[in-house]
Amino acid sequence: MSYPNHSSPSSFILTGIPGLEDAQFWIAFPFCTMYFMAVLGNITLLLVIRMDPNLHWPMFYFLSMLAAIDLMLTISIVPKFLSIFWFHSHEITFEGCVAQMFFIHSFSMAESGVLLTMALDRYLAICKPLHYSAILTGSTIAKLGLAAAVCDIVIIIPLTCMVTTLSYCGPRVIPHSYCECMSVVKLACGDIQPNSIYGITAATVIVGLDSILIAVSYVLILREVTGLSSREARLKSFGTCGTHIGVILLFYLPRLFSSYTQHWGQSIPVHPCVLAADLYLLVPPMLNRLIYGMRTRPIREQVLSLIWQKGIQPPAQVLTSAHR
């Protein structure tokens, strides 16, 4: 791939976690554990929803979208920085770096959109139950998915194209575990202000708008829940909403922290910023399966039934909790 009128390096060098080079070998073990948990959990969730016709409902379609996005995100990014930590495979081609950057931002944006639609789904199920089936039809779900894909293309392609048009005449060492956009842009020797403004504006608008709409949805849900007559139902609903909000915060806060520190966090040590950015790609995909998947009774029962069919006896307390 060639880019006329400017110089593009043939490859970059990814350092991993600057300042923690000696510890990277051991850091990779918990990272690898989280990676396999995320991959196994996402694949299991997709198979369970695909196999059980009783799970072919909007809520589980959204869960499938979330699982597919998390699976593609982790598979496309995490193996590379594990190879850096364990095998010192620091080099990445320029084209591979741009592709990695595109996948990170597009899948992250798509996940934000799915979290928003899931909040809408919960709002309609709790606050507008009589209109739920009429509003969230198959065509509506398809349109929501198409809208998220189009939004990705419109915002992310210009961002990556702007990176390819820059001239890189200095060091080609990226102080990161993967090709984070601003870490790459800072290696350019030309004017990077348009890239910086576009990147921080896109991150702020997308995260800000989605998080505000999600917050409004859960405020309306909690207001509806407080009117329930059953104390047990209220506590259960509060617990569910609380865990969902916790996962959403784990998704958005590290993302914003990483974006803003890349632009204005020169006084902050590099290694906590890179470590937070790495965990941002691992922790939400791992926890999403537990919070949205295994805490959902039909999915939990289906998983336990599959375990039973394989001849593995689940513990009695697990079977009991599945039917509560």
C-alpha positions, -999 to 999 in steps of 0.1 A, spaced: 0 0 0 15 34 -10 5 69 0 17 96 -24 32 130 -15 42 119 20 64 94 38 49 64 56 71 40 76 70 3 66 64 -6 102 62 6 138 76 -7 171 51 -12 199 69 -10 233 42 -27 254 38 -9 288 65 17 291 82 15 325 70 -20 332 90 -39 307 105 -62 333 70 -71 346 53 -76 313 60 -113 312 40 -118 344 14 -92 336 6 -113 305 -7 -142 326 -38 -124 341 -43 -107 307 -43 -141 290 -67 -155 316 -91 -126 310 -87 -130 273 -97 -167 273 -126 -160 297 -139 -133 273 -135 -155 242 -150 -186 258 -178 -166 274 -188 -148 242 -187 -179 221 -208 -198 247 -233 -170 248 -237 -168 211 -241 -206 208 -267 -207 236 -288 -179 221 -285 -195 186 -296 -229 198 -325 -221 220 -356 -207 202 -370 -195 235 -341 -169 235 -350 -154 202 -362 -121 216 -350 -85 212 -331 -85 246 -311 -116 236 -305 -103 200 -289 -73 216 -268 -96 239 -257 -115 208 -246 -82 191 -227 -73 222 -210 -107 224 -201 -107 187 -185 -72 190 -166 -81 221 -154 -113 205 -141 -96 174 -125 -68 194 -106 -91 217 -95 -115 190 -83 -87 166 -63 -68 193 -53 -88 224 -31 -116 208 -7 -89 195 0 -74 228 3 -108 244 29 -117 218 47 -85 228 47 -94 265 58 -130 260 77 -133 227 90 -97 223 72 -94 189 72 -56 189 71 -49 152 38 -42 134 34 -31 98 21 4 89 -10 -12 73 -15 -36 102 -13 -6 126 -39 13 107 -62 -18 105 -58 -23 142 -66 13 149 -98 10 128 -109 -22 146 -104 -7 180 -123 24 174 -151 9 152 -158 -20 176 -157 3 206 -181 27 190 -204 -2 180 -203 -15 216 -213 19 229 -243 19 205 -254 -16 216 -252 -6 253 -275 23 244 -300 0 226 -299 -24 256 -307 5 279 -336 14 256 -347 -23 256 -348 -24 294 -367 9 296 -394 -4 272 -396 -37 290 -401 -21 324 -418 12 317 -437 4 285 -444 -34 287 -476 -32 267 -459 -16 238 -426 -36 239 -434 -61 212 -449 -35 189 -419 -12 191 -390 -36 191 -399 -56 160 -373 -75 139 -371 -47 114 -366 -22 142 -337 -42 156 -322 -45 121 -324 -8 116 -308 -1 149 -279 -24 139 -276 -8 105 -276 27 120 -247 17 143 -227 3 114 -233 35 93 -223 57 122 -191 37 126 -182 41 89 -190 78 88 -169 86 119 -141 61 119 -130 60 83 -121 97 82 -102 92 114 -80 64 100 -76 81 66 -63 112 84 -36 91 100 -25 77 66 -21 111 51 4 123 77 42 123 71 63 103 95 99 113 95 109 108 131 112 78 155 88 49 147 84 37 183 49 37 198 49 38 236 18 16 238 7 -21 236 -13 -15 205 -18 12 178 -38 38 198 -47 66 175 -30 96 192 1 76 201 6 71 164 -3 106 154 22 121 178 50 104 157 41 125 127 63 155 118 36 176 103 6 195 117 -14 171 138 -39 196 152 -68 185 129 -63 149 139 -62 158 176 -94 180 173 -113 154 153 -103 125 176 -112 142 209 -144 157 195 -156 123 181 -148 106 214 -165 133 235 -196 135 214 -201 98 210 -194 88 246 -211 119 259 -243 115 239 -246 77 245 -238 79 282 -264 107 287 -291 88 269 -282 56 289 -283 76 321 -317 90 313 -330 55 305 -319 41 338 -332 72 357 -366 65 342 -363 28 350 -354 35 386 -383 59 390 -406 32 377 -390 6 400 -395 27 431 -433 24 425 -433 -14 427 -453 -27 457 -431 -57 464 -399 -49 483 -383 -80 470 -390 -69 434 -376 -35 441 -344 -49 456 -339 -73 427 -345 -45 401 -321 -21 420 -295 -49 421 -298 -56 383 -297 -19 374 -267 -13 397 -246 -41 381 -256 -28 346 -245 7 355 -213 -6 370 -204 -24 337 -213 7 317 -190 29 339 -162 3 334 -166 7 297 -168 45 294 -145 58 322 -113 40 311 -120 50 275 -124 87 284 -94 85 307 -73 71 279 -85 96 253 -80 127 275 -46 117 289 -33 112 254 -42 148 246 -36 166 278 -21 142 303 16 150 297 23 152 335 7 117 341 31 87 341 27 67 309 24 32 323 -9 37 342 -24 52 311 -13 23 289 -23 -2 315 -58 14 318 -61 13 280 -51 -24 279 -77 -33 306 -103 -13 287 -100 -39 260 -102 -69 284 -123 -62 314 -157 -51 298 -157 -81 273 -151 -105 302 -176 -89 326 -204 -84 300 -209 -121 298 -212 -124 336 -235 -94 341 -257 -95 311 -254 -132 303 -251 -155 333 -271 -133 356 -300 -136 331 -320 -166 342 -329 -182 308 -293 -181 297 -281 -195 330 -305 -223 329 -296 -231 293 -259 -232 301 -265 -255 331 -286 -278 310 -258 -281 284 -233 -289 312 -257 -316 324 -260 -331 289 -222 -333 287 -223 -355 318 -209 -329 342 -228 -327 375 -232 -290 385 -230 -283 422 -263 -285 440 -262 -248 451 -257 -237 415 -287 -257 404 -307 -242 432 -297 -206 423 -306 -212 387 -342 -218 395 -347 -188 419 
